[in-house]
Amino acid sequence: MTDDLQRLVALMDKCQRDTLSALGGRAAQRLANWQRHEGDLRALVRFVHERLMNTPESGYALEMRSLLSLERIVAHEMPHLFSTEDIQVAKFTLRGIF
């Protein structure tokens, strides 16, 4: 497993746990599908991109509780894996602009 994949998997695991504790099982279950891609960095990045575009309210809710969101992963933890558009969307969401 590459360093980037290993780190992204660890961050996704924490994000899922934080989502469960803050937003409940339904939101965490939608996010749990990331595990299907944990062996493939490209597929996992695509999964994050798709979730990022579809659930901004979850990211903002996590941010307001100082928990780990997909948006924080994209904009601050591993931006080198994501497109400029993904990073901009993530930053807007973190500021509550969606």
N, C-alpha and C positions, 0 to 999 in steps of 0.2 A: 504494500500500500504506500503510495507516495505521501510525502509530508503534507501537501495541500489536502489530499483526500482524507488523511487521518485527522487533520485539524478540523476540516469542515464536518466530518462525521461527529466529532466530539462536540462541536458547537451546535449542530443540529439536535443532538441528544439533549443538551442543556436547554435549548430553545423549546423542544417538545415538553420537557419537564416543567419549565417555567410557564408554558402555555396551559398545561394541565392545571397547575396550581392557581393561576390567575383567571383563566377563562373557562375552565371546565373541560369535561371529556369530549364534547362534540368538536370543539375547536382543535383540541389535541389530536383527536382521531383523524381529522382532515390532514393534519400535519404529519401524522405517523407514516403516511405513505412514502415519506423520504427514505425509509429503511429499505424499500425495494431497490434503491439506487446506490446503496452505501458502498458498493464495490466498483462504481464507475463514476469518476469525477465529472465527466461531461454530462452524464445523465442527471447527476445530483444538482449540478449548476442549473440545468434546464428546469428541473423540478422547482428549485428555489425561485427562478425567474417567473415561472407560471404562478406560484403561490403569491409572490410579491405583487403581481399585477391584479390579483383577485381578492385579496383580503387586507387592505390597508388599515381598516379599523382595528384589527387584531394587533398589528405592529405598534400602533399608537397606544393602545391600551397597555401593552407590555412595557413600552417606553415610559409611560406615566408612572409605572410601578417599579422602575429601575430594574426590569428583568430583560433577559436576552430575547430579542426579536429577530426575525429574518432580515428586517431592515438594518438593524445594527450589524449583523453579520456582513451584509452586502456593502454598506457604506463605511464601516469602520474596522471590521475584523479582517475581511478578505476581499477588499475591493479589486485587487488585481485579477480576480477570477470572473468579474462581471463587467457588463458593458457600461458605457457612460450613461445611457438611458436608465439602466437598472439602478445605478448609483444615485442619479437625480431623483428618481421615483422614491427610492428608499429615504433620501434626505428630506424630501417633501413630507413624506408620511411621518417621519420622526418629529417634524415640526407641527404636525396636525393639519397639513394642507393636502386634502384628498377629496 
